[in-house]
Amino acid sequence: MFVQIIEGRVSDREGLQRQGEKWQAELRPGATGYLGSTHGVTDDGAGFTIVRFESAEAARANSDRPEQGAWWAETSACYEGEVSFSESDEVDEFLGGGSDDAGFVQVMKSRGMDRERVRELDEKFSAHASTWRPDLVGGVRVWTGPDTCVEVAYFTNEAAARDGEQREPPAELAAEMGDFEAMMANTEFLDLRDPILR
């Protein structure tokens, strides 16, 4: 899997949504290797989009299409200031990856992460997720550098997610979750309360 992440301050939410619908209707049929996307805007106007492709080659082919360039020229007007782009083919999925059934999505942008330890913790967490955190229905972690990543977590709804945050972990996970929370100390959170999932 290859992932592209687009971030920027949104000045026209309705226009951005229309552009997303236009892309799905008019450009998606020609986007070979496109797997799906998640988009949302936080309460304070931070826009976040993650787009998944089968490969870097498929993503490049899409970016090189003239119609894609024309579409982006229109779409960029919905942002205020600079728009940033990140991409990576180092992607970890947990609990089946992203889910179109989610009613709430939380993005966590972290640095200072130990990849192998995080992957160990993911595996242990997955064994208890259905009973401890049934609110979490899937997730994707995109590694953007040696110790930096963007995690996109998909929840049934925000109320359930907030309740789940307060639940104590199973005794056998307590130490592991302490390690994870320590690594998450340098994390920026983005809450997408009305995610658009495709």
C-alpha positions as CSV (number, residue, x, y, z in Angstrom):
1,M,0.0,0.0,0.0
2,F,1.1,3.6,-0.7
3,V,-0.4,6.5,1.1
4,Q,-0.6,10.2,0.4
5,I,-1.5,12.7,3.2
6,I,-2.8,16.2,2.5
7,E,-3.0,18.8,5.3
8,G,-3.9,22.5,5.3
9,R,-6.0,25.2,6.8
10,V,-9.5,25.0,5.2
11,S,-11.2,28.3,4.3
12,D,-14.1,26.8,2.3
13,R,-15.5,23.5,3.8
14,E,-18.4,23.3,1.5
15,G,-16.3,23.9,-1.6
16,L,-13.8,21.3,-0.4
17,Q,-16.6,18.7,0.0
18,R,-18.0,19.5,-3.4
19,Q,-14.5,19.0,-4.9
20,G,-14.2,15.7,-3.2
21,E,-17.6,14.6,-4.6
22,K,-16.4,15.8,-8.0
23,W,-13.3,13.7,-7.8
24,Q,-15.2,10.6,-6.9
25,A,-17.7,11.1,-9.7
26,E,-15.4,12.3,-12.5
27,L,-11.8,11.3,-11.7
28,R,-12.0,8.2,-9.7
29,P,-13.0,5.9,-12.6
30,G,-9.6,6.7,-14.2
31,A,-7.5,6.4,-11.0
32,T,-6.0,3.0,-11.4
33,G,-4.9,1.4,-8.1
34,Y,-7.0,3.8,-6.0
35,L,-8.1,2.0,-2.8
36,G,-9.9,4.7,-0.8
37,S,-9.7,7.8,1.3
38,T,-10.6,9.4,4.6
39,H,-11.2,13.2,4.9
40,G,-12.2,15.6,7.6
41,V,-11.9,19.0,9.0
42,T,-11.4,19.7,12.7
43,D,-13.5,22.2,14.6
44,D,-10.8,24.8,14.2
45,G,-10.4,24.4,10.5
46,A,-7.5,22.0,10.1
47,G,-8.1,19.8,7.0
48,F,-6.7,16.2,6.9
49,T,-7.0,13.8,4.0
50,I,-5.4,10.4,3.6
51,V,-5.6,8.6,0.2
52,R,-4.6,5.0,-0.3
53,F,-3.2,3.5,-3.5
54,E,-2.0,0.0,-4.3
55,S,1.5,1.3,-5.1
56,A,3.6,4.4,-5.5
57,E,3.4,3.9,-9.3
58,A,-0.4,4.0,-9.2
59,A,-0.3,7.2,-7.2
60,R,2.2,8.8,-9.5
61,A,0.2,7.9,-12.5
62,N,-2.9,9.5,-11.0
63,S,-0.9,12.7,-10.1
64,D,0.4,12.9,-13.6
65,R,-3.1,13.0,-15.2
66,P,-4.0,16.4,-16.7
67,E,-7.4,16.2,-15.2
68,Q,-5.9,15.6,-11.8
69,G,-3.8,18.8,-12.1
70,A,-6.9,20.8,-13.2
71,W,-8.9,19.4,-10.3
72,W,-6.2,20.3,-7.7
73,A,-5.9,23.8,-9.1
74,E,-9.6,24.3,-8.2
75,T,-9.4,22.4,-4.9
76,S,-6.4,24.3,-3.6
77,A,-8.6,27.5,-3.6
78,C,-10.5,25.9,-0.7
79,Y,-7.4,26.2,1.5
80,E,-5.9,29.2,3.2
81,G,-2.1,29.4,2.9
82,E,0.3,26.5,2.3
83,V,-0.9,22.9,1.9
84,S,1.5,20.1,2.9
85,F,1.9,16.7,1.3
86,S,3.4,13.6,2.9
87,E,3.6,10.1,1.4
88,S,4.9,6.7,2.4
89,D,4.8,3.1,1.5
90,E,5.6,2.0,5.1
91,V,2.0,1.5,6.4
92,D,0.8,-0.7,9.3
93,E,-2.8,-1.7,9.5
94,F,-4.5,-3.0,12.7
95,L,-7.9,-4.5,13.3
96,G,-8.4,-4.7,9.6
97,G,-7.3,-1.2,8.7
98,G,-9.7,1.7,8.1
99,S,-13.4,1.3,8.3
100,D,-16.3,3.0,6.4
101,D,-18.5,2.2,9.4
102,A,-16.7,4.7,11.6
103,G,-18.6,7.7,13.0
104,F,-15.5,9.4,14.4
105,V,-11.9,9.5,13.3
106,Q,-8.9,10.6,15.4
107,V,-5.5,11.4,13.8
108,M,-2.4,11.2,15.9
109,K,0.8,12.7,14.6
110,S,3.7,11.4,16.7
111,R,7.5,11.6,16.9
112,G,10.0,9.7,19.0
113,M,8.3,6.3,18.3
114,D,10.1,3.0,18.4
115,R,8.8,1.1,15.4
116,E,9.4,-2.4,16.5
117,R,8.1,-1.8,20.0
118,V,5.0,-0.1,18.6
119,R,4.4,-3.1,16.3
120,E,4.7,-5.5,19.3
121,L,2.2,-3.4,21.3
122,D,-0.2,-3.4,18.3
123,E,-0.1,-7.2,18.2
124,K,-0.8,-7.5,22.0
125,F,-3.5,-4.9,21.9
126,S,-5.3,-6.6,19.0
127,A,-5.8,-9.7,21.1
128,H,-7.8,-7.7,23.6
129,A,-9.3,-5.0,21.5
130,S,-12.8,-6.6,21.0
131,T,-13.4,-6.8,24.8
132,W,-11.4,-3.8,26.0
133,R,-11.9,-1.3,23.2
134,P,-14.9,-2.3,21.1
135,D,-15.3,1.3,20.1
136,L,-12.1,1.1,18.0
137,V,-13.0,-0.5,14.7
138,G,-9.7,-0.2,12.8
139,G,-6.7,1.9,12.2
140,V,-3.8,2.7,9.9
141,R,-0.3,3.9,11.0
142,V,1.8,5.7,8.3
143,W,5.5,5.9,9.0
144,T,6.7,9.3,7.7
145,G,10.3,9.0,9.1
146,P,12.6,6.8,11.2
147,D,10.6,7.6,14.4
148,T,7.7,9.7,13.1
149,C,4.2,8.5,12.2
150,V,0.7,9.5,11.5
151,E,-1.9,7.2,13.0
152,V,-5.5,7.3,11.8
153,A,-7.9,5.5,14.2
154,Y,-11.5,4.7,13.3
155,F,-14.2,4.6,16.1
156,T,-17.9,3.7,16.2
157,N,-18.6,7.2,17.5
158,E,-17.0,9.9,19.6
159,A,-18.9,9.3,22.8
160,A,-17.9,5.6,22.7
161,A,-14.3,6.6,22.0
162,R,-14.2,9.1,24.9
163,D,-15.6,6.4,27.2
164,G,-13.1,3.9,26.0
165,E,-10.2,6.3,26.7
166,Q,-11.2,6.1,30.4
167,R,-11.4,2.3,30.6
168,E,-8.5,0.6,32.5
169,P,-6.6,-1.8,30.3
170,P,-6.6,-5.6,31.2
171,A,-3.9,-6.4,33.8
172,E,-1.8,-8.2,31.3
173,L,-1.6,-5.0,29.2
174,A,-1.0,-2.5,31.9
175,A,2.8,-2.3,31.5
176,E,2.6,-2.3,27.7
177,M,0.1,0.5,27.6
178,G,2.3,2.5,30.0
179,D,5.1,2.1,27.4
180,F,2.8,3.2,24.6
181,E,1.6,6.3,26.5
182,A,5.2,7.3,27.2
183,M,6.0,7.1,23.5
184,M,2.8,9.1,22.7
185,A,4.0,12.1,24.8
186,N,5.0,14.1,21.7
187,T,1.7,13.6,19.8
188,E,-0.6,16.1,18.1
189,F,-4.3,15.0,18.0
190,L,-6.8,16.0,15.3
191,D,-10.4,15.0,15.8
192,L,-12.5,14.5,12.7
193,R,-16.1,14.6,14.0
194,D,-17.7,14.4,10.6
195,P,-15.4,12.1,8.6
196,I,-16.0,11.5,4.9
197,L,-15.0,7.8,4.3
198,R,-14.7,6.3,0.8
